Amino acid sequence: MSTNALLDFTDLPRFDIFKPEHVTPAIAALLDEARAVVQKLENSSASPTWNDFVTPLEAATERLGRAWGVVGHLNAVVDTPELRATYNENLPKVTEFWTELGTNLKLFEKYKALQASAEYATLAPARKKIIDNAVRDFRLGGAELAEDKKPRFAEIQEQQAALSTRFSENVLDATNAYELIVDDEARLAGLPDDVKQMARASAEKEGKQGWRFTLHFPSYFPILQYAEDRSLRETIYRANATKASELGAKPEWDNTQNIVDILRLRDEEAKLLGYPNFAEVSLVPKMASSPAQVIGFLDDLAKRARPFAENDLAELRAFAKARNSARSFSANGRARCARSSRKPITCCGEAAIFGTSDTSAKLA
């Protein structure tokens, strides 16, 4: 009998022997195991201790979380039809378990009892933190909700999980479907040889002539960074910026409504938990104390950075003007060329990049 990769916890994940057919039986077994532990702890009349309460619960849920983490990772990076199907089949089951766990008032009360016990004061800081985080997460998980509100809270979690998965699948499908065939090598001026070789190999693999580019990062980003052909840069940039949107290739991959629905459900979740908005919920486990503090930090950062960004932008505009280019689709590539022009090396023409991470592009 072959080993189920998701049930082997002896070492690192067994990616080498993983098969999509491992998912359903493994997840079913781990869910049964975790639910049995939860039921045993719920029914125990003994005072909760670290060894008798936290350890078995953490062990059972960690195994489930680790196995599902492997499935989620592989679904994101491999995405075969078989794996996608079994992932979507098991996602509601896993979401249901974590939602049930987060709203389990009996377990919540036991964590609070342990937090208030004499043993808590003797625990190492790391263990205290685990308990404190558990109490916090039970509150965020809806444990304190009225019983008549818990079913709706569970529905929200399941819908959000499904929407998030659909969002990711749409982005992935749109990314995988796009290709740009360039049949004139002159348009590839500025691209490194290895990038052109990779594009040529990609075209040959698909039985096509010329050079094939996709929206996978190693393929499209060098165009934005190095290509001298402005129209080529614009074409690949717009394709990447509009994928899985209302401006994308296929309406069924449009994520607009998914975003709207996710935001609506997050707002409803926040209201159920007693928060004015989801930003407040998101910040509970974080260092910032309020959305206003986050906005204030970003505003202050922008104010401090803007003078430097304006200087950079003025320099880039002067550089573009000197290169006889009135229109710019980017700043990062120009900045690279401007920096290069101060050094004893040859600049790659006016290569520019959309979607730059340069301060000048973000704050201008």
NUTORFI-481793 format. One line per 2 residues: number of its first residue (from 0); their letters; for each residue x, y, z of C-alpha. Coordinates in nm, 2 decimals. Each point is the difference from the previous one (the first is absolute). Example, Ala and Ser with C-alpha at 12.3 -4.5 7.8 and 13.67 -1.06 7.14 Angstrom:
2
0> as> 1.23/-0.45/0.78; 0.14/0.34/-0.07
END
This chain:
364
0> ms> 0.00/0.00/0.00; 0.15/0.34/-0.10
2> tn> 0.07/0.26/0.25; -0.24/0.30/0.02
4> al> 0.23/0.30/-0.03; -0.23/0.22/0.21
6> ld> 0.01/-0.25/0.29; 0.38/-0.02/0.02
8> ft> 0.11/0.24/0.28; 0.34/-0.16/0.06
10> dl> 0.19/0.28/-0.17; -0.05/0.27/-0.26
12> pr> -0.31/-0.02/-0.23; 0.01/-0.29/-0.24
14> fd> -0.04/0.20/-0.32; 0.19/-0.27/-0.19
16> if> -0.28/-0.26/0.04; -0.30/0.23/0.02
18> kp> -0.30/-0.09/-0.22; -0.34/0.18/-0.02
20> eh> -0.18/-0.32/0.10; 0.18/0.02/0.34
22> vt> -0.20/0.32/0.10; -0.35/-0.12/0.07
24> pa> 0.09/-0.31/0.22; 0.27/0.18/0.18
26> ia> -0.21/0.31/0.08; -0.29/-0.22/0.11
28> al> 0.22/-0.20/0.24; 0.16/0.32/0.14
30> ld> -0.34/0.16/0.04; -0.13/-0.30/0.19
32> ea> 0.31/0.00/0.22; -0.03/0.36/0.08
34> ra> -0.37/-0.01/0.07; 0.05/-0.30/0.23
36> vv> 0.26/0.20/0.20; -0.23/0.30/0.02
38> qk> -0.29/-0.21/0.12; 0.22/-0.17/0.27
40> le> 0.12/0.34/0.12; -0.35/0.15/0.00
42> ns> -0.13/-0.28/0.21; 0.28/-0.01/0.25
44> sa> -0.09/0.13/0.35; 0.36/0.04/0.11
46> sp> 0.15/0.35/0.03; 0.19/0.08/-0.32
48> tw> 0.38/-0.02/0.01; 0.26/0.06/-0.26
50> nd> 0.09/-0.37/-0.03; -0.35/-0.14/0.01
52> fv> -0.19/0.27/-0.20; 0.22/0.22/-0.22
54> tp> 0.25/-0.27/-0.11; -0.25/-0.25/-0.14
56> le> -0.21/0.26/-0.16; 0.30/0.17/-0.16
58> aa> 0.14/-0.33/-0.12; -0.33/-0.11/-0.17
60> te> -0.06/0.34/-0.17; 0.36/0.04/-0.10
62> rl> -0.01/-0.32/-0.19; -0.31/0.10/-0.19
64> gr> 0.14/0.35/-0.06; 0.33/-0.14/-0.13
66> aw> -0.17/-0.24/-0.24; -0.24/0.25/-0.13
68> gv> 0.28/0.25/-0.03; 0.18/-0.24/-0.24
70> vg> -0.31/-0.04/-0.21; -0.06/0.38/-0.01
72> hl> 0.36/0.06/-0.10; 0.00/-0.26/-0.28
74> na> -0.33/0.12/-0.13; 0.15/0.35/-0.03
76> vv> 0.32/-0.11/-0.18; -0.10/-0.31/-0.19
78> dt> -0.37/0.05/-0.07; -0.09/-0.31/-0.19
80> pe> -0.37/-0.06/-0.07; 0.00/-0.31/0.23
82> lr> 0.16/0.20/0.29; -0.22/0.30/-0.05
84> at> -0.31/-0.23/0.01; 0.10/-0.18/0.32
86> yn> 0.11/0.33/0.16; -0.34/0.16/-0.06
88> en> -0.17/-0.32/0.11; 0.17/0.00/0.34
90> lp> 0.02/0.38/0.06; -0.35/0.02/0.15
92> kv> 0.07/-0.29/0.23; 0.32/0.16/0.14
94> te> -0.16/0.34/0.02; -0.29/-0.14/0.19
96> fw> 0.23/-0.16/0.25; 0.20/0.31/0.07
98> te> -0.32/0.20/0.03; -0.15/-0.25/0.24
100> lg> 0.32/0.01/0.21; 0.02/0.38/0.00
102> tn> -0.36/0.02/0.13; 0.03/-0.28/0.26
104> lk> -0.10/0.17/0.32; 0.10/-0.30/0.22
106> lf> 0.36/0.01/-0.13; 0.00/0.38/0.03
108> ek> -0.10/-0.03/0.37; 0.27/-0.25/0.06
110> yk> 0.27/0.22/-0.15; -0.13/0.29/0.22
112> al> 0.01/-0.22/0.30; 0.35/-0.10/-0.07
114> qa> 0.10/0.36/-0.05; -0.14/0.08/0.34
116> sa> 0.15/-0.30/0.17; 0.30/-0.02/0.23
118> ey> 0.18/-0.21/-0.26; 0.00/0.29/-0.25
120> at> 0.24/0.21/0.21; 0.25/-0.29/0.00
122> la> 0.00/-0.05/-0.38; 0.28/0.12/-0.23
124> pa> -0.08/0.32/-0.19; -0.04/-0.19/-0.32
126> rk> -0.27/-0.22/0.15; -0.18/0.30/0.16
128> ki> 0.00/0.17/-0.35; -0.16/-0.31/-0.15
130> id> -0.28/0.01/0.25; -0.05/0.37/-0.03
132> na> -0.01/-0.03/-0.38; -0.25/-0.28/0.03
134> vr> -0.23/0.20/0.22; 0.03/0.29/-0.25
136> df> -0.07/-0.22/-0.30; -0.30/-0.16/0.16
138> rl> -0.15/0.34/0.04; 0.08/0.08/-0.37
140> gg> -0.13/-0.34/-0.10; -0.35/0.08/0.14
142> ae> 0.01/-0.21/0.32; -0.18/0.28/0.20
144> la> -0.27/0.04/-0.26; -0.36/-0.08/0.09
146> ed> -0.09/-0.35/-0.11; -0.25/0.13/-0.25
148> kk> 0.27/0.21/-0.17; 0.26/-0.28/-0.03
150> pr> -0.16/-0.18/-0.30; 0.02/0.33/-0.21
152> fa> 0.36/0.05/0.12; 0.08/-0.35/-0.12
154> ei> -0.16/0.07/-0.34; 0.21/0.32/-0.03
156> qe> 0.32/-0.20/0.06; -0.09/-0.26/-0.26
158> qq> -0.10/0.26/-0.26; 0.32/0.20/0.05
160> aa> 0.21/-0.32/-0.04; -0.18/-0.09/-0.32
162> ls> 0.03/0.36/-0.14; 0.37/0.02/0.09
164> tr> 0.06/-0.32/-0.18; -0.19/0.11/-0.30
166> fs> 0.19/0.33/-0.01; 0.33/-0.19/0.00
168> en> -0.11/-0.24/-0.26; -0.12/0.28/-0.23
170> vl> 0.34/0.18/0.03; 0.18/-0.33/-0.07
172> da> -0.22/-0.09/-0.30; 0.04/0.35/-0.15
174> tn> 0.38/-0.02/0.06; 0.03/-0.34/-0.16
176> ay> -0.21/0.08/-0.30; 0.18/0.31/-0.12
178> el> 0.28/0.00/-0.25; 0.17/0.26/-0.21
180> iv> 0.18/-0.12/-0.32; 0.26/0.23/-0.14
182> dd> 0.12/-0.08/-0.35; 0.24/0.28/-0.05
184> ea> 0.32/-0.03/0.20; 0.07/0.37/-0.05
186> rl> -0.29/0.07/0.25; 0.20/-0.19/0.26
188> ag> 0.28/0.25/0.01; 0.14/0.05/0.35
190> lp> -0.11/-0.34/0.13; 0.28/-0.22/0.14
192> dd> 0.09/-0.30/-0.21; -0.12/-0.25/0.26
194> vk> -0.34/0.16/0.00; -0.03/-0.03/-0.38
196> qm> 0.12/-0.36/0.01; -0.27/-0.08/0.26
198> ar> -0.26/0.17/-0.22; 0.12/-0.19/-0.31
200> as> -0.01/-0.33/0.19; -0.35/0.08/0.13
202> ae> -0.12/0.06/-0.36; 0.16/-0.32/-0.13
204> ke> -0.16/-0.20/0.28; -0.34/0.13/-0.12
206> gk> 0.08/-0.07/-0.36; 0.01/0.37/-0.09
208> qg> 0.24/0.22/-0.18; 0.17/0.31/0.16
210> wr> 0.03/0.08/0.37; -0.28/-0.08/0.25
212> ft> -0.06/0.20/0.31; -0.25/-0.07/0.28
214> lh> -0.12/0.18/0.32; 0.22/-0.22/0.22
216> fp> 0.25/0.23/0.17; 0.32/-0.14/-0.15
218> sy> -0.15/0.05/-0.35; -0.17/0.34/0.02
220> fp> 0.21/0.20/0.25; 0.32/0.01/-0.21
222> il> -0.21/0.17/-0.28; -0.10/0.27/0.24
224> qy> 0.35/0.04/0.13; 0.21/-0.02/-0.31
226> ae> -0.19/0.02/-0.33; 0.05/0.31/-0.20
228> dr> -0.32/-0.04/-0.20; -0.26/0.22/0.19
230> sl> -0.30/-0.17/-0.17; 0.13/-0.34/0.11
232> re> 0.03/0.11/0.36; -0.34/0.16/-0.01
234> ti> -0.17/-0.31/-0.15; 0.14/-0.24/0.27
236> yr> -0.05/0.25/0.28; -0.37/0.05/-0.09
238> an> -0.06/-0.37/-0.03; 0.15/-0.06/0.34
240> at> -0.17/0.29/0.17; -0.35/-0.09/-0.13
242> ka> 0.01/-0.38/0.03; -0.30/-0.15/0.18
244> se> -0.18/0.34/-0.01; -0.29/0.15/-0.20
246> lg> 0.27/0.10/-0.25; 0.14/-0.35/-0.03
248> ak> -0.03/-0.26/-0.27; -0.29/-0.20/0.13
250> pe> -0.31/0.12/0.20; 0.00/-0.32/0.20
252> wd> 0.34/0.09/0.15; -0.11/0.35/0.10
254> nt> 0.06/0.03/0.38; -0.19/0.32/0.04
256> qn> -0.31/-0.16/0.16; 0.22/-0.23/0.21
258> iv> 0.17/0.30/0.15; -0.33/0.17/0.07
260> di> -0.14/-0.31/0.16; 0.31/-0.06/0.22
262> lr> -0.01/0.36/0.12; -0.37/-0.03/0.08
264> lr> 0.05/-0.32/0.19; 0.29/0.14/0.19
266> de> -0.21/0.30/0.10; -0.28/-0.23/0.12
268> ea> 0.25/-0.21/0.19; 0.14/0.31/0.18
270> kl> -0.35/0.12/0.09; -0.08/-0.34/0.15
272> lg> 0.31/0.01/0.21; -0.08/0.35/0.12
274> yp> 0.25/0.20/-0.20; -0.08/0.30/-0.22
276> nf> 0.19/-0.14/-0.30; 0.22/-0.28/-0.11
278> ae> 0.32/0.21/0.03; -0.06/0.00/0.38
280> vs> -0.03/-0.38/-0.01; 0.32/-0.03/-0.20
282> lv> 0.20/0.21/0.24; -0.09/-0.19/0.31
284> pk> 0.30/-0.24/-0.02; 0.23/0.27/-0.15
286> ma> 0.22/0.27/0.15; -0.20/0.30/-0.12
288> ss> -0.28/0.10/0.23; -0.25/0.15/-0.25
290> pa> -0.06/0.06/-0.37; 0.06/0.37/0.07
292> qv> 0.35/-0.08/0.13; 0.08/-0.19/-0.31
294> ig> -0.12/0.28/-0.23; 0.19/0.25/0.21
296> fl> 0.32/-0.20/-0.04; -0.04/-0.03/-0.37
298> dd> -0.08/0.37/-0.04; 0.30/0.09/0.21
300> la> 0.22/-0.23/-0.21; -0.13/0.16/-0.32
302> kr> 0.06/0.35/0.13; 0.36/-0.08/0.09
304> ar> 0.07/-0.19/-0.32; -0.17/0.24/-0.24
306> pf> 0.28/0.26/-0.04; 0.25/-0.27/-0.09
308> ae> -0.26/-0.15/-0.24; -0.05/0.33/-0.17
310> nd> 0.37/0.05/-0.05; 0.02/-0.35/-0.15
312> la> -0.30/0.08/-0.23; 0.15/0.32/-0.12
314> el> 0.33/-0.18/-0.08; -0.19/-0.27/-0.19
316> ra> -0.20/0.26/-0.20; 0.32/0.18/-0.09
318> fa> 0.15/-0.33/-0.11; -0.30/-0.09/-0.21
320> ka> 0.00/0.34/-0.16; 0.37/-0.04/-0.09
322> rn> -0.09/-0.33/-0.16; -0.27/0.16/-0.21
324> sa> -0.28/-0.19/0.17; -0.30/0.20/0.09
326> rs> -0.21/-0.30/0.12; 0.09/-0.23/0.28
328> fs> -0.16/-0.31/0.12; 0.22/-0.05/0.30
330> an> 0.28/0.12/0.22; 0.20/-0.29/0.12
332> gr> 0.17/-0.08/-0.33; 0.07/0.37/-0.06
334> ar> 0.15/0.03/0.34; 0.22/-0.30/-0.08
336> ca> 0.11/0.17/-0.32; 0.05/0.33/0.16
338> rs> 0.22/-0.16/0.27; 0.19/-0.19/-0.27
340> sr> 0.06/0.32/-0.20; 0.21/0.13/0.29
342> kp> 0.22/-0.30/-0.01; 0.25/-0.13/-0.27
344> it> -0.25/-0.26/-0.14; -0.24/0.00/-0.29
346> cc> -0.36/0.07/0.09; -0.27/-0.21/-0.16
348> ge> -0.17/0.28/-0.19; -0.31/0.12/0.18
350> aa> -0.11/-0.33/0.15; -0.28/0.07/0.25
352> if> -0.22/-0.20/0.22; -0.36/0.02/0.11
354> gt> -0.11/-0.08/0.35; 0.32/0.12/0.15
356> sd> 0.09/-0.03/0.36; 0.20/0.32/-0.01
358> ts> -0.10/0.27/0.24; -0.02/0.25/-0.28
360> ak> -0.27/-0.20/-0.18; -0.20/-0.08/0.31
362> la> -0.02/0.35/0.15; 0.01/0.22/-0.31
END
